[in-house]
Amino acid sequence: MARRNHLDDFTRGRMIGKLEEGQTVTSVAAEFGINKSVVSRAWKAFQSTCTAVRKVGGGHPKTTTAGDDRCIILQVKRGRRQSASVIAQQLSTATMRQVLRFTVARRLHKGAS
């Protein structure tokens, strides 16, 4: 299976600089020892966003806030023996957002460590 390594921002910037100077994608790829499709994608991304820096983050947004997480952990620490589904239902009612029992279980597991 192929291994994927992201280029650091400095290398991406150097590649973009050489392409702006007029070098070809093939020559830049050969100089850096990487596939020309990588250079081509970096160049295309630079042309559309005007930056060589990769955007960090992404993924699915969290359902619960940091305050919600603290509230979940506090309920258990105060000695209230409730199932994750009961806590999830209470939190869903309080925040007007759907919170699954699996989310509550994950937050409890994370808070216990």
C-alpha positions as CSV (number, residue, x, y, z in Angstrom):
1,M,0.0,0.0,0.0
2,A,1.3,3.5,-0.9
3,R,2.4,5.7,2.0
4,R,1.3,9.3,1.9
5,N,3.4,12.1,3.3
6,H,2.3,15.7,3.2
7,L,4.8,18.2,2.0
8,D,5.7,20.9,4.5
9,D,4.7,24.5,3.8
10,F,8.3,25.5,3.1
11,T,8.8,22.9,0.4
12,R,5.4,23.8,-1.1
13,G,6.4,27.4,-1.2
14,R,9.7,26.7,-2.9
15,M,7.8,24.6,-5.5
16,I,5.3,27.3,-6.2
17,G,8.2,29.9,-6.5
18,K,9.9,27.8,-9.1
19,L,6.7,27.4,-11.0
20,E,6.1,31.2,-10.9
21,E,9.6,31.7,-12.3
22,G,8.5,29.7,-15.4
23,Q,9.9,26.3,-14.8
24,T,7.8,23.4,-15.9
25,V,5.9,21.0,-13.6
26,T,8.0,18.1,-14.8
27,S,11.3,19.9,-14.1
28,V,10.1,21.0,-10.6
29,A,9.0,17.4,-9.8
30,A,12.3,16.0,-10.9
31,E,14.2,18.6,-8.9
32,F,12.3,17.8,-5.7
33,G,12.1,14.0,-6.4
34,I,8.4,13.8,-6.2
35,N,5.6,12.8,-8.6
36,K,4.5,15.5,-11.0
37,S,0.9,15.0,-10.1
38,V,1.8,16.3,-6.6
39,V,3.4,19.4,-8.0
40,S,0.5,19.9,-10.4
41,R,-2.1,19.6,-7.6
42,A,-0.1,22.1,-5.4
43,W,0.1,24.5,-8.3
44,K,-3.6,24.2,-9.0
45,A,-4.4,24.8,-5.3
46,F,-2.2,27.8,-5.2
47,Q,-3.8,29.3,-8.2
48,S,-7.3,29.0,-6.7
49,T,-6.5,30.0,-3.1
50,C,-3.5,32.3,-3.7
51,T,-1.6,30.6,-0.8
52,A,0.8,27.6,-0.6
53,V,-0.2,26.8,3.0
54,R,-2.4,23.8,3.6
55,K,-5.6,24.3,5.5
56,V,-5.5,22.5,8.8
57,G,-8.5,20.9,10.4
58,G,-11.6,19.8,8.7
59,G,-13.6,16.8,9.5
60,H,-16.9,16.6,11.3
61,P,-17.7,19.3,13.8
62,K,-18.2,18.4,17.4
63,T,-21.7,17.9,18.7
64,T,-20.9,19.0,22.2
65,T,-19.0,22.0,23.4
66,A,-16.3,22.0,26.1
67,G,-18.9,23.1,28.6
68,D,-21.2,20.3,27.7
69,D,-18.3,17.9,28.1
70,R,-17.6,19.3,31.6
71,C,-21.3,19.0,32.5
72,I,-21.4,15.3,31.4
73,I,-18.3,14.5,33.6
74,L,-19.7,16.5,36.5
75,Q,-22.9,14.5,36.5
76,V,-21.0,11.3,37.0
77,K,-18.6,12.7,39.5
78,R,-21.4,14.0,41.7
79,G,-22.5,10.4,42.2
80,R,-25.5,10.4,39.9
81,R,-25.6,6.9,38.5
82,Q,-27.3,7.4,35.2
83,S,-26.9,5.6,31.9
84,A,-25.4,7.3,29.0
85,S,-28.7,7.3,27.2
86,V,-30.4,9.2,30.1
87,I,-27.5,11.8,30.2
88,A,-27.7,12.1,26.4
89,Q,-31.5,12.8,26.6
90,Q,-31.1,15.4,29.3
91,L,-28.3,17.1,27.4
92,S,-30.3,17.0,24.1
93,T,-33.2,18.7,25.9
94,A,-31.0,21.3,27.5
95,T,-29.0,22.3,24.4
96,M,-31.7,21.7,21.7
97,R,-29.1,19.6,19.7
98,Q,-29.2,15.9,19.2
99,V,-26.6,14.2,21.4
100,L,-26.2,10.4,21.0
101,R,-25.5,8.1,23.9
102,F,-22.3,7.0,22.1
103,T,-21.1,10.6,22.2
104,V,-21.7,10.8,26.0
105,A,-19.9,7.5,26.5
106,R,-16.9,8.8,24.5
107,R,-16.8,12.0,26.5
108,L,-17.0,10.0,29.8
109,H,-14.2,7.7,28.7
110,K,-12.1,10.7,27.6
111,G,-12.7,12.5,30.9
112,A,-11.9,9.5,33.0
113,S,-8.3,9.4,31.8
